[in-house]
Amino acid sequence: MALDGIILSKVKHDLDYYLPIKINRISETSKTEIVFNVLAGNKRTNLIMSFHSVFNHICLSDKNYTTYNDPSTFVMVLRKHLLNGFIYEIEQFDYDRYLIMHIRAKDELYDEKEYLLSVELMGKYANLILIDNNNKIIDALKKIPPYENSKRTILPGATFLYPDKQNKLNPFMEKNINFDESLVKQLQGFSKVLEQEVRYRLNQQSFEEIMNEIKNSNKLYISKNNEQIEYHIIPLTHISNQYEEWELQTGFDEMYYENDEKERIKNISDDLFKVVKRQIKHYQTKIGKLQDSLIEADNMDYYRTCGDLLYTYSDLNKKGLSEIELNDYNNEIIKIKLDPKYSIKDNANRYYNQYQKKRKGKVFIEEQIQIASNELEYLNSINEQLAIANYSDALDIQEELNKYGYLKKQISKNKKKKKVNLYQVSIDDNTITFGKNNIQNDFLTFSYAKPNYMWFHAKDYHGCHLVIDTDKPNEKAIRTCANLAALYSKGRYSSSVPVNYCLVKDIKKIKGFKPGFVSIKNYKTIYIDPEEDKSLLIKPI
């Protein structure tokens, strides 16, 4: 799945229709994706620019993108120079895979400035470069020092050089094409997928007819090759005669949004998974060591018995013995080790001291095992939540791990209180609302839900808290709620999952526990086989 220069020319043509485009806000959703919130043709929308090595693209999108709370230095530079500016011209040279955006904006003194924004969508070399009116680089998403590329340095202050020209033929004008050679190497804007499609069609169409079809197309055709998605502005019949037809911008948005979301989740979740798994291993090891210590502490009665027996010995002041044999209270012989430096009485006191230490230690060890077990249960719940998290959910989990010290705390420049996301679905005349992580669950149960809402949670599994806005749901609603509660839990791949439900007023927080842990009373239990219901339209709120 790759963007070629011919497809990019169609995207440019679409964007030209909306010029001038006003830049209202600039943010980032991942390390490789920049979002310009723009006013295009009297409509507020997003201009998405992805510089991922595989999924790089540019398109307009009406979808909701969750952005970083703390923008990178590069985004701050873009904001400083481009906010409230206008993109008034877009250039593309020879069907190359980059666009030059001409932008006019005002500086702090309200003087008008001219900028270039080089949007380079060339696979692993994809980059976004901001250039001033003296052709000097102000900043770039990916900086390239001279020792990495001696021909094209991309650093602040360096002179901007356009990517190398390919010196290829214009496929819409050239008549003398050598079909025995690679079309990708000969023709501007060609990708391997397009070459394969052209060669496949040459049995029935002339090259000129194929290029005319490409020239007149304003659609995007998406085909699946096994699990791989391929696309172009003509149907890829060499892959399949079955394909999806989309408006160009909408097609890009639909096709890339899910991939971009996965990449955004991966960027944040990979680090979180590592932290959580490392902590889980730490607490599992700690509990194992504590349990060994508890077994040793359980032998404390032996030390008290030794002390009692030594006190019954007649020669309490005798020294120099390293061991003594005495009859215990069951008239059995027991060997007791002694320290020869001390008398029998002193040795007895030493055994009593060991007994007292182990008795107190046992209480402490049991407390520590309980604390460690609670932490382990909490971390396992986080691990499960990460498995079903979208990007926004992952950010919530990151914030939670920061709060409880599992991650190094970052000083946020954004003092605005973050909105807690929840998810909703309608069924008949009722609304079902649920959370997918501890922050969302806690907010849902103790802030959002009313006391007479019915509350659901998968029993004995980490999972979502779910409420329906009635105290008397019918059987269909109960089964739907139970199914969702089981689906968004660790038991989603199990059968006959028990789901507890009760009124919200019958739920209490467990004192001393982290968010998401509750106690319930007056509850009932339903058993459900979790199954995804595609007819339910789940949306974030």
MOWO-V13482 format. One record per run of one state. SS is the DSSP state (H for helix, E for strand, C for the rest). FROM is the first residue (numbers start at 1). LEN is the number of residues. Records with the same first field share a line. If there is no record, write none. Layout:
# MOWO-V13482
SS->FROM-LEN ; FROM-LEN
This chain:
# MOWO-V13482
C->1-4 ; 19-2 ; 31-2 ; 41-2 ; 51-6 ; 62-11 ; 83-3 ; 92-6 ; 107-5 ; 121-2 ; 126-1 ; 132-4 ; 141-3 ; 145-9 ; 155-4 ; 160-9 ; 170-13 ; 188-4 ; 202-5 ; 217-2 ; 226-2 ; 233-11 ; 298-2 ; 313-10 ; 328-5 ; 338-6 ; 388-3 ; 404-19 ; 428-2 ; 435-3 ; 449-5 ; 459-4 ; 464-2 ; 469-6 ; 488-1 ; 494-3 ; 510-8 ; 521-3 ; 529-10 ; 541-1
H->5-14 ; 73-10 ; 123-3 ; 183-4 ; 192-10 ; 207-10 ; 248-50 ; 300-13 ; 344-44 ; 391-13 ; 438-11 ; 475-13 ; 490-4 ; 504-3
E->21-10 ; 33-8 ; 43-8 ; 57-5 ; 86-6 ; 98-9 ; 112-9 ; 127-5 ; 136-5 ; 144-1 ; 154-1 ; 159-1 ; 169-1 ; 187-1 ; 219-7 ; 228-5 ; 244-4 ; 323-5 ; 333-5 ; 423-5 ; 430-5 ; 454-5 ; 463-1 ; 466-3 ; 489-1 ; 497-7 ; 507-3 ; 518-3 ; 524-5 ; 539-2
